[in-house]
Structure formats: C-alpha cells, structure tokens
C-alpha cells in the first residue's frame, strides 16, 4: 500500500474510532455520571448505600475501557489507580455500607467523576471532530454536484460560503476539499488529543503514583527473587543431568582405559574415542547453558547484535531494525534480551505467523522494543499467559508492557524500559 493509501486508511480508521468514542462519551459518560451523582446524593437517606457500589463499579469499568482504548488505539498508557477492596469485606447491609464507604474514600472515584464531566463535553467534541471534519467535507462536494439547486430560493450557508449558484457551490466544494485535507491530516492527532485529555483526568495523582510504584516494585522484587531461585534450580538440574553426568562417565571411561591400556589396547582405544565424544557433548551443553544465562554476543556486541543473532535461529523469517546510539547497562540489556527472546518464543508457539518484525530504539530516556507478527491475533495479558511473565520481568526494571492484538492480527507487543545509554 502506498503512503497516500496508508494516510487515507488511517484517517478512515480515526473517523470510525472518533464516532465510537463520541457515542461512548455522550451516552455512556452522561448516563453513568447522572445516575452516580443521584445515587451519591441519596446515600444519607440510605438508598444510595445499596446503589452506589454497583454504579461506581460500572464507572470503573467504563474508565478502564477508555484506558484500554487509549493504549491500543493511540499507544497512550494510563495507570489504574484504584485502591483494592480488602478481601474480608462482610456481606449483608453492614458489608454494603463498608463497601460504599471504601469506594467513596478512594480519590480515584472522584477523579473518575471529574473525567466523565470533561468527557461528555470537551472529550466528546474532540472525538466527534475526527468524524465530522471528513463527513462535513462531503457536503461541499454534494452541493457542487447539484444539491445547491434545492436551496436556490433560500440562501444556504456552507461554512462561511453562501451557496446560491453553481459558482458558489464550486466554492463550497473547494472549502470541502480543504476540510477533507484537514481531516486526512489531523484526524489521528485529534483522536490522540482526546486520549491525552483522558490521561490528564484519569491518571493517578503524585501520591498515588508513588504508592502504586512502591507496590509494583515490591511485587516485582518478589517475582525477581522467585525467578532467580527457579533459574538457579534450572541451572543445577541441567548441570546435574547433563554436563555433570557426562563428565562422570568420561572419568569412569578413562579409569577403565587405564586398566585396559596394556591388556586390551583395542578396547582402550574404543573407550578413549567414547570419552572424547562425551567430553565434546558436555562442552556443547555447557556452552548452551552459558548462552542461556548470558549470551556471549550480548556481552561482546550489545543488545542489537544479540537480538539479530537470536532472530537468525528462528524457524520464521524475522526482520530486526536497531536504532540504538549506545549501550544500556548490562542488567538492562540482559532483561531486554530475554524479554525479546520470550516474546519471540510466544510468537513461534501460539501466533501461527509467517513473519516477525523486531524494532529496537531509544527515545526520551526509554529503551523501546516492539515485536510484531502477522499471525491470527487474540493475544492478551492474563493469568497463566506467557505475556504475564514477560510483564513481571520488565517490572523488575520499572518497565511496562503493552499489547495490541485484534482478532485476525497483526499482534504488536511493545516493551519500554527506562534507562540511559552510554
């Protein structure tokens, strides 16, 4: 597809998404905002105690859906700031009162309400503009095609152009063409501006951000300890079952050779050959084990060349693009390398893809890695998913993971790790 084709397709996609967002803002946000405010107002009367928790849960689902769209449609991550409800919340009327109180004490609840107020006004306007610019442009073309004759007796304004003749209708078409060009150029930007406004309203405050970061670092530290322990057990098992067993066999063979070298030289020669083969296999296993701990090419040549070497060993064609003006610290490079390795392994196992693209770059203090495949899509971060382990690995370095994988593909897994390059 040509560059102009991509622009047209991007503009049409932004139009459709803008229409969806405007409907969600006008219908969803207005309805939930009104119902929630009324329910909170009824809390002192006792009625709101029973309705408010359910409505606030719906508000959070509505806000989380917008967070998901911001990440998948415009690559704008928005953190989820809600305080978790304690697991020992009681049932019955007492539990309802306790649940309602906890939800109303959460600052994120009030941020959601403020966001819905902005979403149903300015947010809806921005979303609708992505659609209206292009649709309104079509009216100018239709007027020039002859529709102006319908309004011949009554002056009709198209924008700032009074349409009452074929000449002015052509002027309306020219204005429509200008609006279409603006829509083609700025629809995606307007969509992104909508999500940036959403992030301003929904993103947690500084105190909550620090609390979330502490929780995340604590969790990732535990994951790192568990991962390190599991890695040590794996290395121990591989050494015990592999290289160690072969070296023990070599020692036994050499002991037998020592006893037979004078009595049965032919048998001794055969055992020497067997010992040489076993030692070569043990050396190969040790090299593979070392490569699994820290690939030599990563230490010698850096992340870009290490990923290229990794791609060469894949059973699928893989294209690697590297734009790294320097090298990150060794722990970051190692984490990034194994994250890419795990992402590629997921593609090979589950994606049913024919081709893979890997892009590595560094901008604004972030190491950014994108792994894209042309498989069937449907990948998601969830419990038991390989992507969950990948997210935990990145979390150790305060990194983030985003997945865009619509049904039918393509799938893009984006990883970002804050770091500086030497």
C-alpha positions as CSV (number, residue, x, y, z in Angstrom):
1,X,0.0,0.0,0.0
2,X,1.3,3.5,-0.9
3,X,1.9,6.2,1.6
4,X,-1.3,8.1,0.5
5,X,-3.2,4.8,0.9
6,X,-1.9,4.4,4.5
7,X,-2.9,8.1,5.2
8,X,-6.4,7.5,3.9
9,X,-6.8,4.3,5.8
10,X,-5.5,5.9,9.0
11,X,-8.0,8.8,8.5
12,X,-10.9,6.5,7.9
13,X,-9.9,4.4,11.0
14,X,-9.7,7.5,13.1
15,X,-13.1,8.6,11.8
16,X,-14.7,5.3,12.9
17,X,-12.9,5.4,16.3
18,X,-13.9,9.0,16.8
19,X,-17.6,8.1,16.2
20,X,-17.4,5.3,18.7
21,X,-15.7,7.5,21.3
22,X,-18.2,10.3,20.8
23,X,-21.1,7.9,21.4
24,X,-19.4,6.4,24.5
25,X,-18.8,9.9,25.8
26,X,-22.3,11.2,25.2
27,X,-24.3,8.1,26.0
28,X,-22.0,6.3,28.5
29,X,-20.5,9.1,30.4
30,X,-23.6,11.2,30.7
31,X,-25.8,8.3,31.8
32,X,-23.3,7.0,34.4
33,X,-22.5,10.5,35.7
34,X,-26.1,11.4,36.3
35,X,-27.0,8.1,37.9
36,X,-23.9,8.1,40.1
37,X,-24.4,11.7,41.3
38,X,-28.0,11.0,42.1
39,X,-27.1,7.8,43.9
40,X,-24.4,9.5,46.0
41,X,-26.8,12.2,46.9
42,X,-29.2,9.5,48.2
43,X,-26.5,7.9,50.4
44,X,-27.6,10.0,53.5
45,X,-31.1,8.6,53.0
46,X,-29.8,5.0,53.0
47,X,-31.0,4.2,49.5
48,X,-27.7,5.2,47.9
49,X,-25.7,2.8,50.1
50,X,-27.1,-0.1,48.0
51,X,-26.9,1.5,44.6
52,X,-23.6,3.5,44.8
53,X,-21.2,0.5,44.9
54,X,-22.8,-1.1,41.8
55,X,-22.7,2.2,39.9
56,X,-19.1,3.0,40.9
57,X,-18.1,-0.4,39.7
58,X,-19.8,0.4,36.4
59,X,-17.9,3.7,36.3
60,X,-14.6,2.0,36.8
61,X,-15.3,-0.5,34.0
62,X,-16.2,2.5,31.8
63,X,-13.0,4.2,32.7
64,X,-10.9,1.1,32.3
65,X,-12.4,0.5,28.8
66,X,-11.2,4.0,27.9
67,X,-7.8,3.2,29.3
68,X,-7.6,0.1,27.1
69,X,-8.6,2.1,24.0
70,X,-6.0,4.7,24.8
71,X,-3.3,2.1,24.9
72,X,-4.4,0.1,21.9
73,X,-5.6,2.9,19.6
74,X,-3.1,5.7,20.4
75,X,-0.3,3.9,22.4
76,X,-1.0,6.1,25.4
77,X,-0.8,4.1,28.7
78,X,-2.9,5.3,31.6
79,X,-2.3,3.7,35.0
80,X,-5.1,2.2,37.0
81,X,-5.1,4.0,40.4
82,X,-7.9,2.2,42.3
83,X,-7.3,1.0,45.8
84,X,-8.1,-2.7,46.1
85,X,-11.0,-3.6,48.3
86,X,-9.9,-5.7,51.3
87,X,-10.8,-9.4,50.9
88,X,-12.6,-9.5,54.3
89,X,-15.5,-7.1,53.4
90,X,-18.6,-8.6,55.1
91,X,-21.9,-9.4,53.4
92,X,-25.3,-8.0,54.1
93,X,-26.2,-4.5,55.0
94,X,-23.1,-3.9,57.0
95,X,-20.9,-5.1,54.1
96,X,-22.8,-2.8,51.7
97,X,-22.1,0.2,54.0
98,X,-18.5,-0.7,54.4
99,X,-18.0,-1.2,50.6
100,X,-19.7,2.1,49.8
101,X,-17.6,3.9,52.3
102,X,-14.3,2.5,51.0
103,X,-15.3,3.3,47.4
104,X,-16.2,6.9,48.3
105,X,-13.0,7.4,50.2
106,X,-10.9,6.4,47.2
107,X,-9.6,9.6,45.5
108,X,-9.8,7.8,42.1
109,X,-13.6,7.7,42.5
110,X,-13.8,11.4,42.4
111,X,-11.3,11.7,39.5
112,X,-13.5,9.3,37.5
113,X,-16.5,11.6,38.1
114,X,-14.5,14.7,37.1
115,X,-13.3,12.8,34.0
116,X,-16.8,11.9,32.9
117,X,-17.8,15.5,33.2
118,X,-15.0,16.6,30.9
119,X,-15.5,13.5,28.7
120,X,-19.1,14.3,27.9
121,X,-18.2,17.9,26.9
122,X,-14.7,18.6,25.6
123,X,-13.8,14.9,25.1
124,X,-16.9,14.3,23.0
125,X,-16.2,17.4,20.9
126,X,-12.6,16.2,20.1
127,X,-13.8,12.7,19.3
128,X,-16.7,14.0,17.1
129,X,-14.4,16.3,15.2
130,X,-12.4,13.3,13.9
131,X,-15.6,12.2,12.2
132,X,-17.3,15.5,11.5
133,X,-14.4,17.1,9.6
134,X,-14.5,14.4,6.9
135,X,-18.3,14.0,6.8
136,X,-18.9,17.7,6.6
137,X,-16.4,17.9,3.7
138,X,-18.6,15.5,1.7
139,X,-21.5,18.0,1.9
140,X,-19.4,20.5,-0.1
141,X,-18.9,18.0,-2.9
142,X,-22.6,17.1,-2.9
143,X,-23.6,20.8,-3.1
144,X,-21.3,21.3,-6.1
145,X,-22.8,18.2,-7.7
146,X,-26.2,19.9,-7.9
147,X,-27.8,19.8,-4.4
148,X,-27.4,23.6,-4.3
149,X,-30.5,23.8,-6.6
150,X,-32.7,22.6,-3.7
151,X,-31.7,25.7,-1.8
152,X,-31.9,28.1,-4.7
153,X,-34.7,30.2,-3.3
154,X,-33.3,30.3,0.2
155,X,-29.7,31.2,0.8
156,X,-27.8,28.3,2.3
157,X,-24.5,28.6,4.1
158,X,-21.8,26.0,3.9
159,X,-19.4,27.1,6.5
160,X,-18.7,30.8,5.6
161,X,-19.7,30.3,1.9
162,X,-23.3,31.4,0.9
163,X,-24.4,28.8,-1.7
164,X,-26.9,30.1,-4.2
165,X,-25.4,29.3,-7.6
166,X,-23.1,26.8,-9.3
167,X,-20.1,29.2,-8.8
168,X,-20.7,29.4,-5.0
169,X,-21.4,25.7,-5.0
170,X,-17.9,25.1,-6.5
171,X,-16.5,27.4,-3.8
172,X,-18.2,25.2,-1.3
173,X,-16.6,22.2,-2.9
174,X,-13.2,23.9,-2.6
175,X,-13.9,24.5,1.1
176,X,-15.0,20.9,1.4
177,X,-11.7,19.8,-0.2
178,X,-9.8,21.9,2.3
179,X,-11.7,20.4,5.2
180,X,-11.1,16.9,3.8
181,X,-7.4,17.6,3.7
182,X,-7.5,18.8,7.3
183,X,-9.4,15.7,8.3
184,X,-7.0,13.5,6.5
185,X,-4.0,15.2,8.2
186,X,-5.4,15.8,11.7
187,X,-8.0,13.1,12.4
188,X,-5.4,10.8,14.1
189,X,-4.0,13.8,16.0
190,X,-7.4,14.8,17.3
191,X,-8.0,11.2,18.4
192,X,-4.7,11.2,20.2
193,X,-5.6,14.6,21.8
194,X,-8.8,13.0,23.1
195,X,-6.8,10.3,24.8
196,X,-4.2,12.8,26.2
197,X,-7.0,14.7,27.8
198,X,-8.3,11.4,29.2
199,X,-4.9,10.6,30.7
200,X,-4.7,14.1,32.3
201,X,-8.1,13.4,34.0
202,X,-7.7,9.7,34.8
203,X,-4.0,9.3,35.6
204,X,-3.4,8.9,39.4
205,X,-2.1,11.9,41.4
206,X,1.6,12.0,42.5
207,X,1.0,10.4,45.9
208,X,-1.0,7.6,44.4
209,X,1.6,7.2,41.6
210,X,4.3,6.8,44.3
211,X,2.2,4.3,46.2
212,X,1.5,2.3,43.0
213,X,5.2,2.3,42.1
214,X,6.1,1.0,45.6
215,X,3.5,-1.7,45.3
216,X,4.7,-2.6,41.9
217,X,8.4,-2.6,42.8
218,X,7.6,-4.7,45.9
219,X,5.8,-7.2,43.8
220,X,8.4,-7.3,41.1
221,X,11.1,-7.7,43.7
222,X,9.3,-10.8,45.0
223,X,9.0,-12.0,41.4
224,X,12.6,-11.4,40.7
225,X,13.6,-13.4,43.8
226,X,11.3,-16.3,42.8
227,X,12.6,-16.1,39.2
228,X,16.2,-16.2,40.4
229,X,15.6,-19.2,42.6
230,X,13.9,-21.0,39.8
231,X,16.7,-20.1,37.4
232,X,19.3,-21.5,39.9
233,X,17.3,-24.7,40.2
234,X,17.2,-25.0,36.4
235,X,20.9,-24.5,36.1
236,X,21.6,-27.0,38.9
237,X,19.3,-29.5,37.2
238,X,20.9,-29.0,33.8
239,X,24.3,-29.4,35.2
240,X,23.4,-32.5,37.2
241,X,21.5,-34.2,34.4
242,X,23.7,-33.1,31.6
243,X,27.3,-32.0,31.7
244,X,28.0,-33.4,35.2
245,X,26.7,-36.9,34.2
246,X,28.7,-36.8,31.0
247,X,31.9,-35.8,32.9
248,X,31.4,-38.6,35.4
249,X,31.0,-41.0,32.5
250,X,34.2,-39.6,31.0
251,X,36.0,-40.2,34.3
252,X,34.8,-43.8,34.5
253,X,35.8,-44.5,30.9
254,X,39.3,-43.1,31.5
255,X,39.6,-45.3,34.6
256,X,38.7,-48.3,32.5
257,X,41.1,-47.2,29.8
258,X,43.9,-47.0,32.5
259,X,43.2,-50.6,33.5
260,X,42.9,-52.0,29.9
261,X,45.6,-50.0,28.1
262,X,48.1,-52.8,28.4
263,X,45.8,-55.8,28.4
264,X,43.4,-54.8,25.6
265,X,44.7,-51.8,23.6
266,X,41.8,-52.0,21.1
267,X,39.2,-51.8,23.7
268,X,41.1,-49.0,25.4
269,X,41.2,-47.1,22.1
270,X,37.5,-47.5,21.7
271,X,36.8,-46.2,25.2
272,X,39.1,-43.2,24.6
273,X,37.0,-42.3,21.5
274,X,33.9,-42.6,23.5
275,X,35.3,-40.4,26.3
276,X,36.3,-37.8,23.7
277,X,32.8,-37.7,22.3
278,X,31.3,-37.4,25.7
279,X,33.6,-34.5,26.6
280,X,32.6,-32.7,23.4
281,X,28.9,-33.2,24.2
282,X,29.5,-31.9,27.7
283,X,31.3,-28.9,26.3
284,X,28.4,-28.2,24.0
285,X,25.9,-28.4,26.8
286,X,28.0,-26.1,28.9
287,X,28.1,-23.6,26.1
288,X,24.3,-23.8,25.7
289,X,23.9,-23.3,29.4
290,X,26.2,-20.3,29.4
291,X,24.3,-18.8,26.5
292,X,21.0,-19.3,28.4
293,X,22.5,-17.4,31.4
294,X,24.1,-14.6,29.4
295,X,24.9,-14.9,25.7
296,X,28.5,-14.0,24.9
297,X,27.4,-12.0,21.8
298,X,25.3,-9.8,24.2
299,X,28.3,-9.0,26.3
300,X,30.6,-8.5,23.3
301,X,28.4,-6.8,20.7
302,X,25.5,-5.4,22.6
303,X,21.7,-5.8,22.5
304,X,21.1,-5.1,18.8
305,X,23.5,-7.7,17.5
306,X,22.4,-10.2,20.2
307,X,18.8,-9.9,19.0
308,X,19.9,-10.2,15.4
309,X,21.7,-13.4,16.2
310,X,18.6,-14.6,18.1
311,X,16.5,-13.9,15.0
312,X,18.7,-15.9,12.8
313,X,18.0,-19.0,14.8
314,X,14.2,-18.7,14.5
315,X,12.2,-21.0,12.2
316,X,10.4,-18.0,10.7
317,X,11.7,-15.1,8.7
318,X,12.5,-12.2,11.1
319,X,13.4,-8.6,10.3
320,X,15.3,-6.7,13.0
321,X,15.6,-2.9,13.0
322,X,18.0,-1.3,15.5
323,X,18.4,2.4,16.3
324,X,20.5,2.4,19.5
325,X,23.1,5.2,19.7
326,X,24.8,3.4,22.6
327,X,24.6,0.6,25.1
328,X,22.5,0.3,28.2
329,X,23.8,-1.2,31.5
330,X,24.4,-4.9,31.5
331,X,21.4,-5.9,33.7
332,X,19.0,-3.8,31.4
333,X,20.5,-5.3,28.3
334,X,20.1,-8.8,29.7
335,X,16.5,-8.2,30.8
336,X,15.6,-6.7,27.4
337,X,17.3,-9.6,25.5
338,X,15.4,-12.3,27.4
339,X,12.2,-10.3,27.1
340,X,12.6,-10.3,23.4
341,X,13.5,-14.0,23.4
342,X,10.4,-14.8,25.4
343,X,8.2,-12.7,23.2
344,X,9.6,-14.4,20.1
345,X,9.0,-17.8,21.7
346,X,5.4,-16.9,22.3
347,X,5.0,-16.0,18.6
348,X,6.5,-19.3,17.5
349,X,4.3,-21.3,19.8
350,X,0.9,-19.5,19.6
351,X,0.7,-16.9,16.8
352,X,0.6,-19.1,13.6
353,X,2.6,-16.3,12.0
354,X,4.5,-16.2,8.7
355,X,6.8,-13.3,9.5
356,X,8.2,-11.3,12.5
357,X,9.4,-7.8,12.9
358,X,11.5,-6.6,15.8
359,X,12.3,-2.9,16.3
360,X,14.7,-1.5,18.9
361,X,15.1,2.2,19.6
362,X,15.9,4.6,22.4
363,X,14.0,7.9,22.8
364,X,13.4,10.3,25.7
365,X,15.2,8.0,28.2
366,X,13.2,4.9,27.3
367,X,14.5,1.7,25.6
368,X,11.6,0.8,23.4
369,X,11.2,-2.7,21.8
370,X,8.3,-3.7,19.5
371,X,7.8,-7.3,18.4
372,X,5.2,-7.6,15.6
373,X,3.9,-10.6,13.8
374,X,1.3,-11.2,11.1
375,X,-0.4,-14.1,13.0
376,X,-4.0,-14.6,14.0
377,X,-4.0,-12.1,16.9
378,X,-6.0,-12.6,20.1
379,X,-3.0,-12.3,22.4
380,X,-3.7,-10.8,25.9
381,X,-2.0,-10.3,29.2
382,X,-3.6,-12.5,31.7
383,X,-3.1,-15.1,34.4
384,X,-1.2,-18.1,33.0
385,X,-0.2,-16.2,29.9
386,X,3.4,-16.0,28.8
387,X,2.9,-12.3,28.5
388,X,2.2,-12.1,32.2
389,X,5.7,-13.5,33.0
390,X,7.1,-11.0,30.5
391,X,5.4,-8.1,32.2
392,X,6.8,-9.3,35.6
393,X,10.3,-9.5,34.1
394,X,10.0,-5.9,32.8
395,X,8.5,-4.7,36.1
396,X,11.8,-5.5,37.9
397,X,13.3,-2.6,36.0
398,X,10.2,-0.4,36.2
399,X,9.4,-1.2,32.6
400,X,6.0,-1.5,31.0
401,X,4.3,-3.8,28.5
402,X,1.5,-3.0,26.1
403,X,-0.2,-5.5,23.7
404,X,-2.2,-4.7,20.6
405,X,-3.7,-7.9,19.2
406,X,-7.1,-7.6,17.5
407,X,-8.7,-10.7,16.2
408,X,-7.2,-11.6,12.9
409,X,-4.0,-9.8,13.7
410,X,-1.5,-8.3,13.5
411,X,-0.1,-8.5,17.0
412,X,2.3,-5.9,18.4
413,X,4.0,-6.4,21.8
414,X,5.6,-3.2,22.9
415,X,8.1,-3.1,25.8
416,X,9.6,0.0,27.4
417,X,12.4,0.2,30.0
418,X,13.6,3.5,31.4
419,X,17.4,3.7,31.0
420,X,20.2,5.8,29.7
421,X,22.7,4.7,27.0
422,X,26.4,5.0,27.3
